[in-house]
Amino acid sequence: MDKNRIEGAAKEAKGSVKEAIGKLTGNEATEAEGKADKVEGKAQGAVGKAKDTVRDAVKK
């Protein structure tokens, strides 16, 4: 598993927590940061998945 997938999942989880805290406290900036972190994490995870797919195809 590519490290980007792991880091992406961690960033996505962090973003979810940040977004929830922003909603609970009514802090729109924190909520927006959380949403941005989630999107960034998903993108990083997708890059990792693509790398894994290429690596697996090359091995065959």
All heavy atoms as TSV, in Angstrom:
chain	resi	resn	atom	element	x	y	z
A	1	MET	N	N	0.852	-1.176	0.000
A	1	MET	CA	C	0.000	0.000	0.000
A	1	MET	C	C	0.896	1.236	0.000
A	1	MET	O	O	1.819	1.348	0.785
A	1	MET	CB	C	-0.908	-0.013	1.228
A	1	MET	CG	C	-1.856	1.150	1.252
A	1	MET	SD	S	-2.968	1.191	2.648
A	1	MET	CE	C	-4.174	0.025	2.130
A	2	ASP	N	N	0.582	2.133	-0.863
A	2	ASP	CA	C	1.345	3.354	-1.013
A	2	ASP	C	C	1.148	4.259	0.202
A	2	ASP	O	O	0.050	4.345	0.759
A	2	ASP	CB	C	0.900	4.085	-2.287
A	2	ASP	CG	C	1.791	5.247	-2.626
A	2	ASP	OD1	O	2.876	5.003	-3.177
A	2	ASP	OD2	O	1.417	6.387	-2.322
A	3	LYS	N	N	2.214	4.947	0.601
A	3	LYS	CA	C	2.133	5.818	1.785
A	3	LYS	C	C	1.150	6.971	1.575
A	3	LYS	O	O	0.586	7.488	2.534
A	3	LYS	CB	C	3.506	6.339	2.176
A	3	LYS	CG	C	4.055	7.421	1.294
A	3	LYS	CD	C	5.347	7.990	1.828
A	3	LYS	CE	C	5.729	9.196	0.995
A	3	LYS	NZ	N	6.755	9.977	1.602
A	4	ASN	N	N	0.920	7.359	0.333
A	4	ASN	CA	C	-0.042	8.424	0.065
A	4	ASN	C	C	-1.457	8.024	0.483
A	4	ASN	O	O	-2.237	8.862	0.925
A	4	ASN	CB	C	-0.040	8.806	-1.417
A	4	ASN	CG	C	1.108	9.712	-1.768
A	4	ASN	OD1	O	1.341	10.710	-1.099
A	4	ASN	ND2	N	1.844	9.365	-2.797
A	5	ARG	N	N	-1.773	6.745	0.339
A	5	ARG	CA	C	-3.101	6.271	0.749
A	5	ARG	C	C	-3.261	6.391	2.260
A	5	ARG	O	O	-4.314	6.800	2.754
A	5	ARG	CB	C	-3.314	4.831	0.303
A	5	ARG	CG	C	-3.472	4.704	-1.196
A	5	ARG	CD	C	-3.635	3.288	-1.627
A	5	ARG	NE	N	-5.028	2.895	-1.471
A	5	ARG	CZ	C	-5.523	1.765	-1.930
A	5	ARG	NH1	N	-4.742	0.902	-2.553
A	5	ARG	NH2	N	-6.781	1.467	-1.764
A	6	ILE	N	N	-2.224	6.038	2.992
A	6	ILE	CA	C	-2.268	6.100	4.449
A	6	ILE	C	C	-2.340	7.550	4.916
A	6	ILE	O	O	-3.169	7.910	5.756
A	6	ILE	CB	C	-1.041	5.386	5.054
A	6	ILE	CG1	C	-1.076	3.902	4.685
A	6	ILE	CG2	C	-0.967	5.579	6.557
A	6	ILE	CD1	C	0.218	3.164	4.913
A	7	GLU	N	N	-1.466	8.385	4.370
A	7	GLU	CA	C	-1.463	9.800	4.747
A	7	GLU	C	C	-2.772	10.480	4.351
A	7	GLU	O	O	-3.287	11.326	5.081
A	7	GLU	CB	C	-0.279	10.515	4.092
A	7	GLU	CG	C	1.058	10.117	4.663
A	7	GLU	CD	C	2.238	10.730	3.919
A	7	GLU	OE1	O	2.028	11.523	2.980
A	7	GLU	OE2	O	3.379	10.403	4.292
A	8	GLY	N	N	-3.303	10.102	3.204
A	8	GLY	CA	C	-4.572	10.674	2.744
A	8	GLY	C	C	-5.718	10.325	3.682
A	8	GLY	O	O	-6.549	11.168	4.008
A	9	ALA	N	N	-5.753	9.071	4.127
A	9	ALA	CA	C	-6.809	8.644	5.052
A	9	ALA	C	C	-6.693	9.381	6.380
A	9	ALA	O	O	-7.698	9.791	6.970
A	9	ALA	CB	C	-6.729	7.138	5.276
A	10	ALA	N	N	-5.461	9.581	6.843
A	10	ALA	CA	C	-5.251	10.309	8.102
A	10	ALA	C	C	-5.689	11.765	7.958
A	10	ALA	O	O	-6.345	12.327	8.854
A	10	ALA	CB	C	-3.786	10.233	8.510
A	11	LYS	N	N	-5.350	12.360	6.833
A	11	LYS	CA	C	-5.726	13.761	6.595
A	11	LYS	C	C	-7.242	13.900	6.490
A	11	LYS	O	O	-7.829	14.865	6.981
A	11	LYS	CB	C	-5.042	14.255	5.318
A	11	LYS	CG	C	-4.886	15.744	5.238
A	11	LYS	CD	C	-4.052	16.141	4.025
A	11	LYS	CE	C	-2.589	15.900	4.305
A	11	LYS	NZ	N	-1.715	16.395	3.248
A	12	GLU	N	N	-7.860	12.908	5.863
A	12	GLU	CA	C	-9.314	12.917	5.723
A	12	GLU	C	C	-9.993	12.812	7.092
A	12	GLU	O	O	-10.960	13.520	7.382
A	12	GLU	CB	C	-9.736	11.752	4.833
A	12	GLU	CG	C	-11.062	11.917	4.190
A	12	GLU	CD	C	-11.338	10.829	3.165
A	12	GLU	OE1	O	-10.406	10.245	2.578
A	12	GLU	OE2	O	-12.526	10.569	2.939
A	13	ALA	N	N	-9.465	11.950	7.951
A	13	ALA	CA	C	-10.020	11.796	9.299
A	13	ALA	C	C	-9.838	13.072	10.107
A	13	ALA	O	O	-10.754	13.522	10.809
A	13	ALA	CB	C	-9.347	10.626	10.002
A	14	LYS	N	N	-8.659	13.668	10.000
A	14	LYS	CA	C	-8.391	14.924	10.696
A	14	LYS	C	C	-9.365	16.010	10.227
A	14	LYS	O	O	-9.888	16.788	11.023
A	14	LYS	CB	C	-6.947	15.356	10.426
A	14	LYS	CG	C	-6.569	16.696	11.012
A	14	LYS	CD	C	-5.140	17.050	10.607
A	14	LYS	CE	C	-5.056	18.509	10.265
A	14	LYS	NZ	N	-3.789	18.907	9.690
A	15	GLY	N	N	-9.618	16.037	8.926
A	15	GLY	CA	C	-10.547	17.011	8.370
A	15	GLY	C	C	-11.958	16.808	8.887
A	15	GLY	O	O	-12.666	17.775	9.180
A	16	SER	N	N	-12.371	15.554	9.034
A	16	SER	CA	C	-13.709	15.265	9.560
A	16	SER	C	C	-13.860	15.766	10.986
A	16	SER	O	O	-14.883	16.348	11.344
A	16	SER	CB	C	-13.979	13.757	9.514
A	16	SER	OG	O	-14.072	13.313	8.195
A	17	VAL	N	N	-12.830	15.543	11.788
A	17	VAL	CA	C	-12.859	16.004	13.185
A	17	VAL	C	C	-12.894	17.524	13.226
A	17	VAL	O	O	-13.688	18.123	13.959
A	17	VAL	CB	C	-11.639	15.456	13.961
A	17	VAL	CG1	C	-11.523	16.110	15.325
A	17	VAL	CG2	C	-11.729	13.950	14.094
A	18	LYS	N	N	-12.046	18.145	12.421
A	18	LYS	CA	C	-11.977	19.607	12.395
A	18	LYS	C	C	-13.317	20.206	11.951
A	18	LYS	O	O	-13.787	21.189	12.512
A	18	LYS	CB	C	-10.871	20.029	11.430
A	18	LYS	CG	C	-10.168	21.289	11.766
A	18	LYS	CD	C	-9.071	21.519	10.728
A	18	LYS	CE	C	-7.912	22.236	11.301
A	18	LYS	NZ	N	-6.895	22.538	10.286
A	19	GLU	N	N	-13.909	19.590	10.937
A	19	GLU	CA	C	-15.200	20.063	10.436
A	19	GLU	C	C	-16.267	19.951	11.527
A	19	GLU	O	O	-17.065	20.869	11.730
A	19	GLU	CB	C	-15.610	19.262	9.211
A	19	GLU	CG	C	-16.901	19.723	8.581
A	19	GLU	CD	C	-17.286	18.896	7.362
A	19	GLU	OE1	O	-16.627	17.885	7.053
A	19	GLU	OE2	O	-18.270	19.271	6.711
A	20	ALA	N	N	-16.288	18.831	12.230
A	20	ALA	CA	C	-17.268	18.625	13.301
A	20	ALA	C	C	-17.080	19.642	14.424
A	20	ALA	O	O	-18.057	20.189	14.942
A	20	ALA	CB	C	-17.157	17.208	13.853
A	21	ILE	N	N	-15.831	19.902	14.783
A	21	ILE	CA	C	-15.560	20.891	15.827
A	21	ILE	C	C	-16.037	22.269	15.380
A	21	ILE	O	O	-16.630	23.021	16.163
A	21	ILE	CB	C	-14.057	20.912	16.189
A	21	ILE	CG1	C	-13.688	19.633	16.941
A	21	ILE	CG2	C	-13.697	22.144	17.016
A	21	ILE	CD1	C	-12.200	19.434	17.148
A	22	GLY	N	N	-15.779	22.587	14.120
A	22	GLY	CA	C	-16.235	23.871	13.586
A	22	GLY	C	C	-17.741	24.003	13.633
A	22	GLY	O	O	-18.273	25.056	13.979
A	23	LYS	N	N	-18.451	22.918	13.305
A	23	LYS	CA	C	-19.917	22.952	13.356
A	23	LYS	C	C	-20.415	23.120	14.785
A	23	LYS	O	O	-21.343	23.881	15.043
A	23	LYS	CB	C	-20.502	21.666	12.755
A	23	LYS	CG	C	-20.467	21.625	11.253
A	23	LYS	CD	C	-21.091	20.350	10.721
A	23	LYS	CE	C	-21.023	20.297	9.210
A	23	LYS	NZ	N	-21.609	19.067	8.673
A	24	LEU	N	N	-19.800	22.372	15.706
A	24	LEU	CA	C	-20.237	22.428	17.108
A	24	LEU	C	C	-20.014	23.789	17.731
A	24	LEU	O	O	-20.826	24.260	18.525
A	24	LEU	CB	C	-19.500	21.365	17.938
A	24	LEU	CG	C	-19.945	19.926	17.722
A	24	LEU	CD1	C	-19.016	18.972	18.453
A	24	LEU	CD2	C	-21.374	19.729	18.204
A	25	THR	N	N	-18.889	24.412	17.387
A	25	THR	CA	C	-18.555	25.703	17.986
A	25	THR	C	C	-19.106	26.882	17.190
A	25	THR	O	O	-19.035	28.020	17.651
A	25	THR	CB	C	-17.031	25.860	18.117
A	25	THR	OG1	O	-16.433	25.805	16.820
A	25	THR	CG2	C	-16.442	24.800	19.015
A	26	GLY	N	N	-19.622	26.594	16.013
A	26	GLY	CA	C	-20.135	27.667	15.168
A	26	GLY	C	C	-19.022	28.444	14.475
A	26	GLY	O	O	-19.240	29.537	13.964
A	27	ASN	N	N	-17.822	27.870	14.437
A	27	ASN	CA	C	-16.674	28.518	13.815
A	27	ASN	C	C	-16.609	28.103	12.347
A	27	ASN	O	O	-16.178	27.007	12.016
A	27	ASN	CB	C	-15.393	28.120	14.567
A	27	ASN	CG	C	-14.181	28.889	14.103
A	27	ASN	OD1	O	-14.086	29.251	12.936
A	27	ASN	ND2	N	-13.264	29.126	15.012
A	28	GLU	N	N	-17.045	28.992	11.480
A	28	GLU	CA	C	-17.110	28.677	10.052
A	28	GLU	C	C	-15.727	28.476	9.437
A	28	GLU	O	O	-15.564	27.669	8.521
A	28	GLU	CB	C	-17.866	29.776	9.312
A	28	GLU	CG	C	-19.338	29.819	9.665
A	28	GLU	CD	C	-20.088	30.936	8.957
A	28	GLU	OE1	O	-19.500	31.612	8.091
A	28	GLU	OE2	O	-21.280	31.122	9.274
A	29	ALA	N	N	-14.725	29.193	9.939
A	29	ALA	CA	C	-13.372	29.048	9.395
A	29	ALA	C	C	-12.821	27.653	9.679
A	29	ALA	O	O	-12.241	27.011	8.789
A	29	ALA	CB	C	-12.448	30.105	9.990
A	30	THR	N	N	-13.007	27.164	10.895
A	30	THR	CA	C	-12.531	25.824	11.250
A	30	THR	C	C	-13.290	24.770	10.455
A	30	THR	O	O	-12.700	23.792	9.980
A	30	THR	CB	C	-12.701	25.571	12.764
A	30	THR	OG1	O	-11.961	26.561	13.476
A	30	THR	CG2	C	-12.207	24.196	13.164
A	31	GLU	N	N	-14.577	24.971	10.291
A	31	GLU	CA	C	-15.387	24.036	9.509
A	31	GLU	C	C	-14.893	23.987	8.057
A	31	GLU	O	O	-14.749	22.913	7.477
A	31	GLU	CB	C	-16.854	24.458	9.548
A	31	GLU	CG	C	-17.789	23.490	8.890
A	31	GLU	CD	C	-19.251	23.919	8.971
A	31	GLU	OE1	O	-19.587	24.825	9.766
A	31	GLU	OE2	O	-20.048	23.323	8.240
A	32	ALA	N	N	-14.602	25.150	7.497
A	32	ALA	CA	C	-14.105	25.214	6.119
A	32	ALA	C	C	-12.732	24.561	5.996
A	32	ALA	O	O	-12.458	23.856	5.011
A	32	ALA	CB	C	-14.032	26.664	5.655
A	33	GLU	N	N	-11.872	24.771	6.992
A	33	GLU	CA	C	-10.556	24.127	6.980
A	33	GLU	C	C	-10.707	22.607	7.008
A	33	GLU	O	O	-9.976	21.885	6.333
A	33	GLU	CB	C	-9.727	24.574	8.179
A	33	GLU	CG	C	-9.179	25.979	8.090
A	33	GLU	CD	C	-8.451	26.397	9.362
A	33	GLU	OE1	O	-8.018	25.519	10.139
A	33	GLU	OE2	O	-8.327	27.609	9.585
A	34	GLY	N	N	-11.638	22.149	7.807
A	34	GLY	CA	C	-11.885	20.711	7.889
A	34	GLY	C	C	-12.346	20.133	6.564
A	34	GLY	O	O	-11.882	19.073	6.136
A	35	LYS	N	N	-13.244	20.846	5.907
A	35	LYS	CA	C	-13.718	20.389	4.596
A	35	LYS	C	C	-12.569	20.359	3.590
A	35	LYS	O	O	-12.452	19.417	2.798
A	35	LYS	CB	C	-14.834	21.304	4.084
A	35	LYS	CG	C	-16.145	21.107	4.812
A	35	LYS	CD	C	-17.220	22.032	4.275
A	35	LYS	CE	C	-18.516	21.833	5.050
A	35	LYS	NZ	N	-19.599	22.691	4.556
A	36	ALA	N	N	-11.717	21.370	3.642
A	36	ALA	CA	C	-10.571	21.422	2.728
A	36	ALA	C	C	-9.611	20.274	3.008
A	36	ALA	O	O	-9.093	19.648	2.072
A	36	ALA	CB	C	-9.851	22.764	2.859
A	37	ASP	N	N	-9.369	19.978	4.286
A	37	ASP	CA	C	-8.493	18.862	4.643
A	37	ASP	C	C	-9.060	17.544	4.137
A	37	ASP	O	O	-8.320	16.679	3.665
A	37	ASP	CB	C	-8.299	18.779	6.162
A	37	ASP	CG	C	-7.378	19.861	6.707
A	37	ASP	OD1	O	-6.677	20.511	5.908
A	37	ASP	OD2	O	-7.354	20.047	7.944
A	38	LYS	N	N	-10.384	17.377	4.233
A	38	LYS	CA	C	-11.019	16.151	3.751
A	38	LYS	C	C	-10.814	15.992	2.248
A	38	LYS	O	O	-10.474	14.908	1.771
A	38	LYS	CB	C	-12.511	16.148	4.081
A	38	LYS	CG	C	-12.817	15.799	5.515
A	38	LYS	CD	C	-14.265	15.935	5.902
A	38	LYS	CE	C	-15.276	15.345	4.997
A	38	LYS	NZ	N	-16.655	15.467	5.495
A	39	VAL	N	N	-11.004	17.064	1.506
A	39	VAL	CA	C	-10.839	17.018	0.051
A	39	VAL	C	C	-9.383	16.704	-0.299
A	39	VAL	O	O	-9.099	15.875	-1.177
A	39	VAL	CB	C	-11.281	18.349	-0.602
A	39	VAL	CG1	C	-10.878	18.416	-2.059
A	39	VAL	CG2	C	-12.778	18.530	-0.450
A	40	GLU	N	N	-8.460	17.352	0.406
A	40	GLU	CA	C	-7.042	17.113	0.164
A	40	GLU	C	C	-6.679	15.651	0.474
A	40	GLU	O	O	-5.931	15.012	-0.265
A	40	GLU	CB	C	-6.213	18.053	1.034
A	40	GLU	CG	C	-4.738	18.039	0.732
A	40	GLU	CD	C	-3.954	19.042	1.571
A	40	GLU	OE1	O	-4.553	19.984	2.123
A	40	GLU	OE2	O	-2.732	18.850	1.681
A	41	GLY	N	N	-7.237	15.133	1.555
A	41	GLY	CA	C	-6.982	13.747	1.922
A	41	GLY	C	C	-7.518	12.777	0.891
A	41	GLY	O	O	-6.865	11.783	0.548
A	42	LYS	N	N	-8.703	13.049	0.367
A	42	LYS	CA	C	-9.284	12.184	-0.669
A	42	LYS	C	C	-8.423	12.199	-1.926
A	42	LYS	O	O	-8.197	11.168	-2.549
A	42	LYS	CB	C	-10.709	12.626	-1.002
A	42	LYS	CG	C	-11.722	12.231	0.037
A	42	LYS	CD	C	-13.121	12.623	-0.364
A	42	LYS	CE	C	-14.074	12.260	0.762
A	42	LYS	NZ	N	-15.461	12.317	0.379
A	43	ALA	N	N	-7.939	13.378	-2.288
A	43	ALA	CA	C	-7.096	13.491	-3.478
A	43	ALA	C	C	-5.787	12.735	-3.277
A	43	ALA	O	O	-5.331	12.013	-4.167
A	43	ALA	CB	C	-6.815	14.956	-3.789
A	44	GLN	N	N	-5.189	12.881	-2.109
A	44	GLN	CA	C	-3.937	12.188	-1.827
A	44	GLN	C	C	-4.152	10.675	-1.826
A	44	GLN	O	O	-3.327	9.920	-2.332
A	44	GLN	CB	C	-3.368	12.652	-0.494
A	44	GLN	CG	C	-1.967	12.148	-0.224
A	44	GLN	CD	C	-1.343	12.769	0.996
A	44	GLN	OE1	O	-1.966	13.551	1.704
A	44	GLN	NE2	N	-0.102	12.436	1.253
A	45	GLY	N	N	-5.272	10.246	-1.291
A	45	GLY	CA	C	-5.599	8.824	-1.306
A	45	GLY	C	C	-5.772	8.298	-2.724
A	45	GLY	O	O	-5.354	7.177	-3.045
A	46	ALA	N	N	-6.372	9.104	-3.578
A	46	ALA	CA	C	-6.565	8.709	-4.977
A	46	ALA	C	C	-5.226	8.575	-5.692
A	46	ALA	O	O	-5.030	7.655	-6.505
A	46	ALA	CB	C	-7.449	9.722	-5.696
A	47	VAL	N	N	-4.289	9.467	-5.384
A	47	VAL	CA	C	-2.946	9.380	-5.978
A	47	VAL	C	C	-2.281	8.085	-5.538
A	47	VAL	O	O	-1.690	7.362	-6.343
A	47	VAL	CB	C	-2.083	10.604	-5.574
A	47	VAL	CG1	C	-0.623	10.383	-5.915
A	47	VAL	CG2	C	-2.599	11.861	-6.237
A	48	GLY	N	N	-2.403	7.767	-4.264
A	48	GLY	CA	C	-1.826	6.530	-3.752
A	48	GLY	C	C	-2.437	5.303	-4.397
A	48	GLY	O	O	-1.735	4.339	-4.729
A	49	LYS	N	N	-3.737	5.340	-4.591
A	49	LYS	CA	C	-4.418	4.205	-5.229
A	49	LYS	C	C	-3.941	4.042	-6.666
A	49	LYS	O	O	-3.719	2.921	-7.133
A	49	LYS	CB	C	-5.935	4.427	-5.191
A	49	LYS	CG	C	-6.728	3.254	-5.697
A	49	LYS	CD	C	-8.214	3.471	-5.526
A	49	LYS	CE	C	-8.980	2.259	-6.033
A	49	LYS	NZ	N	-10.415	2.423	-5.907
A	50	ALA	N	N	-3.772	5.160	-7.372
A	50	ALA	CA	C	-3.286	5.107	-8.747
A	50	ALA	C	C	-1.870	4.531	-8.792
A	50	ALA	O	O	-1.554	3.709	-9.661
A	50	ALA	CB	C	-3.312	6.496	-9.373
A	51	LYS	N	N	-1.031	4.943	-7.852
A	51	LYS	CA	C	0.333	4.409	-7.802
A	51	LYS	C	C	0.314	2.907	-7.548
A	51	LYS	O	O	1.085	2.158	-8.149
A	51	LYS	CB	C	1.152	5.107	-6.725
A	51	LYS	CG	C	1.585	6.506	-7.085
A	51	LYS	CD	C	2.452	7.089	-5.971
A	51	LYS	CE	C	2.979	8.450	-6.315
A	51	LYS	NZ	N	3.820	8.997	-5.232
A	52	ASP	N	N	-0.561	2.467	-6.649
A	52	ASP	CA	C	-0.680	1.043	-6.370
A	52	ASP	C	C	-1.118	0.281	-7.619
A	52	ASP	O	O	-0.596	-0.797	-7.916
A	52	ASP	CB	C	-1.684	0.784	-5.239
A	52	ASP	CG	C	-1.117	1.088	-3.868
A	52	ASP	OD1	O	0.123	1.164	-3.729
A	52	ASP	OD2	O	-1.913	1.245	-2.927
A	53	THR	N	N	-2.062	0.832	-8.351
A	53	THR	CA	C	-2.569	0.189	-9.570
A	53	THR	C	C	-1.451	0.054	-10.610
A	53	THR	O	O	-1.284	-1.009	-11.213
A	53	THR	CB	C	-3.735	0.997	-10.153
A	53	THR	OG1	O	-4.772	1.076	-9.163
A	53	THR	CG2	C	-4.286	0.358	-11.400
A	54	VAL	N	N	-0.682	1.124	-10.776
A	54	VAL	CA	C	0.422	1.087	-11.747
A	54	VAL	C	C	1.471	0.071	-11.301
A	54	VAL	O	O	1.952	-0.734	-12.099
A	54	VAL	CB	C	1.047	2.492	-11.912
A	54	VAL	CG1	C	2.344	2.420	-12.696
A	54	VAL	CG2	C	0.071	3.423	-12.585
A	55	ARG	N	N	1.817	0.091	-10.029
A	55	ARG	CA	C	2.818	-0.844	-9.499
A	55	ARG	C	C	2.368	-2.294	-9.687
A	55	ARG	O	O	3.156	-3.140	-10.096
A	55	ARG	CB	C	3.090	-0.543	-8.025
A	55	ARG	CG	C	4.199	-1.357	-7.425
A	55	ARG	CD	C	4.596	-0.994	-5.997
A	55	ARG	NE	N	3.534	-0.407	-5.175
A	55	ARG	CZ	C	3.505	0.875	-4.802
A	55	ARG	NH1	N	4.451	1.701	-5.169
A	55	ARG	NH2	N	2.525	1.325	-4.054
A	56	ASP	N	N	1.090	-2.554	-9.427
A	56	ASP	CA	C	0.564	-3.908	-9.593
A	56	ASP	C	C	0.579	-4.330	-11.076
A	56	ASP	O	O	0.847	-5.485	-11.384
A	56	ASP	CB	C	-0.855	-4.016	-9.025
A	56	ASP	CG	C	-0.888	-3.913	-7.513
A	56	ASP	OD1	O	0.190	-4.048	-6.872
A	56	ASP	OD2	O	-1.982	-3.690	-6.972
A	57	ALA	N	N	0.267	-3.396	-11.965
A	57	ALA	CA	C	0.235	-3.710	-13.399
A	57	ALA	C	C	1.649	-4.005	-13.909
A	57	ALA	O	O	1.833	-4.881	-14.757
A	57	ALA	CB	C	-0.374	-2.551	-14.172
A	58	VAL	N	N	2.628	-3.298	-13.383
A	58	VAL	CA	C	4.013	-3.494	-13.816
A	58	VAL	C	C	4.538	-4.839	-13.328
A	58	VAL	O	O	5.294	-5.509	-14.034
A	58	VAL	CB	C	4.906	-2.334	-13.314
A	58	VAL	CG1	C	6.382	-2.641	-13.522
A	58	VAL	CG2	C	4.522	-1.048	-13.998
A	59	LYS	N	N	4.097	-5.262	-12.143
A	59	LYS	CA	C	4.547	-6.539	-11.577
A	59	LYS	C	C	4.068	-7.728	-12.399
A	59	LYS	O	O	4.684	-8.774	-12.391
A	59	LYS	CB	C	4.074	-6.689	-10.133
A	59	LYS	CG	C	4.835	-5.838	-9.159
A	59	LYS	CD	C	4.357	-6.095	-7.749
A	59	LYS	CE	C	5.096	-5.235	-6.756
A	59	LYS	NZ	N	4.631	-5.472	-5.383
A	60	LYS	N	N	2.935	-7.591	-13.096
A	60	LYS	CA	C	2.350	-8.708	-13.848
A	60	LYS	C	C	3.009	-8.928	-15.142
A	60	LYS	O	O	3.700	-8.622	-15.810
A	60	LYS	CB	C	0.856	-8.484	-14.068
A	60	LYS	CG	C	0.092	-8.582	-12.785
A	60	LYS	CD	C	-1.369	-8.374	-13.029
A	60	LYS	CE	C	-2.133	-8.459	-11.703
A	60	LYS	NZ	N	-3.534	-8.328	-11.875
